[in-house]
Amino acid sequence: MRQFILLGFALLITQFSSAQSGTKNFIDQNYIEVNGNAKMEIIPDEIYLNINLSERDTRNKESVDQLEKKMFKTLKQIGIDLEKQVSVQDFTSNFKTYFLKKKDIMKSKDFQVIVHDTKTLSSLFSSLEKIGISNIQIEKVDHSKIEEFKLEVKVKAIKDAKAKAKALTAALDQEVGKAIYINEGSYNTYQARPQEKRIMIRGMASLEMEDAAPQIEFQKIELENRIMVRFELK
């Protein structure tokens, strides 16, 4: 009980001191509230691919292990770091179907490959097509420094808010003081995607190309931020 009394007394002193010094809560101050907006477009440098190796595609003439060795050799030739840029996603077989229907066991294996530019991506499509691997799907794109760019967009949004506040208060012959409240508000990221017809490429013939690598271009990743800021009015 004594502790509660002491705590209440301390709060009373604090409130009295604030009243004596004239300190106001920001709600009681004259302020202007503005929304700052900023956008940025960046070229993706991380393109995630799914490559499916299936014995069904070769009519069981080549095993998954053989296809894997051929793929690894080709990826090395075009400059892909197998340890850093390639990983296994899934491995399946129709082993259950074999016992039920007595059909040949077919295996398949999925790999994730990360490339960093569209030139390498085009080379990968054409090189793998030549060795009979064409089940390649683009899963997503990203940027290795996306968080840094997001922070940069936030800063630009705050600067935009301050510029707006200055312009509006100048019309009233007043000045903008310090910021007394900041709310990050909404944040949107528009992920880049390749043209719809090129998201899934199951063969170079589908692109009506013979020797040339497919020219795959991505839209830029668009970052957008909106921040609400309240500035003190002088």
C-alpha positions in Angstrom: 0.0 0.0 0.0 2.8 2.3 0.9 4.4 1.7 -2.5 1.2 2.7 -4.3 1.0 5.9 -2.3 4.7 6.8 -3.2 4.1 6.0 -6.9 1.0 8.3 -7.0 2.9 11.1 -5.3 5.8 10.8 -7.8 3.3 11.0 -10.7 1.7 14.1 -9.2 5.0 15.8 -8.9 5.9 15.0 -12.5 2.6 16.4 -13.7 2.9 19.5 -11.6 6.5 20.1 -12.9 5.3 19.7 -16.5 2.5 22.2 -16.0 4.9 24.7 -14.4 7.4 24.4 -17.3 4.7 24.8 -19.9 5.5 21.5 -21.6 2.6 20.3 -23.8 1.6 17.0 -25.2 1.9 17.0 -29.0 -1.9 16.8 -29.2 -2.2 20.1 -27.4 0.3 21.8 -29.7 -0.3 23.5 -33.0 0.8 21.2 -35.7 0.4 20.3 -39.4 -0.1 16.8 -40.5 1.1 15.7 -44.0 1.7 12.5 -45.9 5.0 12.0 -47.6 5.2 9.6 -50.6 8.2 8.1 -52.4 8.8 5.5 -55.0 11.8 3.7 -56.3 12.4 1.2 -59.1 15.3 -1.3 -59.0 16.5 -4.0 -61.4 16.4 -7.4 -59.8 19.7 -9.2 -59.2 18.3 -12.5 -57.8 16.2 -14.6 -60.2 15.0 -17.9 -58.7 14.4 -20.8 -61.0 12.9 -24.2 -60.6 14.4 -26.9 -62.8 12.6 -30.2 -63.0 14.5 -33.3 -64.1 12.2 -36.2 -64.9 12.8 -39.6 -66.4 9.3 -39.4 -67.9 10.5 -36.6 -70.2 13.2 -38.9 -71.6 10.8 -41.9 -71.7 13.0 -43.6 -69.1 16.0 -43.6 -71.5 18.1 -41.5 -69.1 18.0 -41.7 -65.3 17.7 -38.7 -63.0 21.3 -39.2 -62.0 22.5 -38.9 -65.6 20.4 -35.8 -66.2 21.7 -34.3 -63.0 25.3 -34.8 -64.1 24.7 -33.3 -67.5 22.9 -30.3 -65.9 25.7 -29.7 -63.4 28.3 -29.8 -66.1 26.4 -27.3 -68.3 25.7 -25.0 -65.4 29.4 -24.9 -64.6 30.2 -24.0 -68.2 28.0 -20.9 -68.1 29.5 -19.7 -64.8 27.0 -21.0 -62.2 28.5 -21.7 -58.8 27.0 -25.0 -57.9 27.6 -24.7 -54.1 26.1 -21.1 -53.8 23.5 -21.0 -56.5 22.1 -24.5 -56.7 20.0 -26.5 -54.2 17.8 -29.5 -54.2 14.1 -28.8 -53.7 12.4 -32.1 -54.0 12.9 -35.7 -55.0 10.0 -38.0 -55.9 9.2 -41.3 -57.6 6.1 -43.3 -58.5 7.2 -46.2 -56.3 3.7 -46.7 -54.9 2.2 -46.7 -58.4 4.7 -49.4 -59.4 3.2 -51.9 -56.9 -0.4 -51.0 -57.7 -0.2 -50.9 -61.5 3.2 -52.7 -62.2 4.5 -49.8 -64.3 8.1 -48.7 -64.6 9.4 -46.7 -61.7 9.9 -43.1 -62.8 11.9 -40.6 -60.8 12.0 -36.8 -60.8 14.0 -34.2 -59.0 13.6 -30.5 -58.6 16.4 -28.0 -58.2 16.4 -24.3 -57.3 18.9 -22.2 -59.2 19.6 -18.5 -58.6 21.0 -16.4 -61.4 21.8 -12.7 -61.1 21.2 -11.2 -64.6 19.0 -11.9 -67.6 22.1 -12.6 -69.8 23.0 -15.6 -67.7 19.3 -16.6 -67.5 19.1 -16.6 -71.3 22.3 -18.6 -71.6 20.9 -21.1 -69.1 17.7 -21.7 -71.0 19.5 -22.2 -74.3 22.3 -24.4 -72.9 20.0 -26.7 -71.0 17.6 -27.0 -73.9 20.5 -28.4 -76.0 21.0 -31.3 -73.6 17.3 -32.0 -73.4 16.4 -30.2 -70.2 13.6 -27.7 -70.7 11.2 -27.9 -67.7 12.3 -24.6 -66.2 10.1 -22.3 -64.3 10.8 -18.8 -63.0 9.5 -18.7 -59.4 10.3 -15.2 -58.2 12.7 -12.3 -58.5 14.3 -10.2 -55.7 17.3 -7.9 -55.0 20.2 -8.7 -52.6 20.0 -5.2 -51.1 16.2 -4.9 -50.9 16.2 -3.8 -47.3 18.6 -1.0 -47.9 16.5 0.3 -50.8 13.4 0.1 -48.6 15.1 2.2 -45.9 16.1 4.7 -48.6 12.5 5.0 -49.8 11.3 5.7 -46.3 13.8 8.5 -45.9 12.7 10.0 -49.2 9.1 9.8 -48.0 9.9 11.8 -44.9 11.7 14.4 -46.9 8.7 14.7 -49.2 6.5 15.2 -46.1 8.7 18.0 -44.8 8.8 19.7 -48.2 5.0 19.6 -48.4 4.7 21.0 -44.8 7.0 23.9 -45.7 5.1 24.8 -48.8 1.7 24.7 -47.0 2.8 26.7 -43.9 4.5 29.4 -46.1 1.1 30.3 -47.4 0.1 31.0 -43.8 3.2 33.0 -43.0 4.2 30.4 -40.5 7.2 28.1 -40.2 7.6 24.4 -39.7 9.2 23.3 -36.5 10.4 19.9 -35.3 8.6 16.6 -36.1 6.5 15.6 -33.2 5.0 12.4 -34.6 5.9 9.9 -37.4 3.8 7.0 -38.6 5.3 4.7 -41.3 1.9 4.0 -42.7 1.6 1.8 -45.8 4.4 0.1 -47.6 4.0 -1.7 -51.0 6.4 -3.8 -52.9 5.5 -4.7 -56.5 7.5 -7.7 -57.5 8.8 -7.8 -61.0 7.6 -10.6 -63.3 8.7 -11.6 -66.8 6.2 -11.5 -69.5 3.4 -14.0 -68.8 4.2 -16.2 -71.8 7.8 -16.7 -70.6 7.2 -17.6 -67.0 7.1 -21.3 -68.0 9.5 -22.3 -70.7 9.2 -26.0 -71.8 11.3 -25.7 -75.0 13.0 -23.2 -77.1 10.8 -24.1 -80.0 7.9 -22.6 -78.2 9.6 -19.2 -78.5 10.1 -19.8 -82.3 13.9 -19.5 -81.9 16.6 -21.7 -83.4 20.1 -20.7 -82.3 19.6 -17.5 -80.4 19.0 -17.5 -76.7 15.7 -16.1 -75.5 15.7 -12.4 -74.8 14.1 -12.4 -71.4 13.5 -9.0 -69.8 12.1 -8.2 -66.4 10.2 -5.2 -65.3 11.9 -3.4 -62.4 10.9 -4.0 -58.8 8.9 -1.0 -57.6 9.1 0.1 -54.0 6.5 2.6 -52.6 6.2 4.0 -49.2 3.8 6.4 -47.5 4.6 8.1 -44.2 2.5 10.4 -42.1 4.4 13.1 -40.2 3.2 15.8 -37.8 5.3 18.9 -37.6 5.1 21.6 -35.0 3.9 25.0 -36.2 5.7 28.1 -35.2 
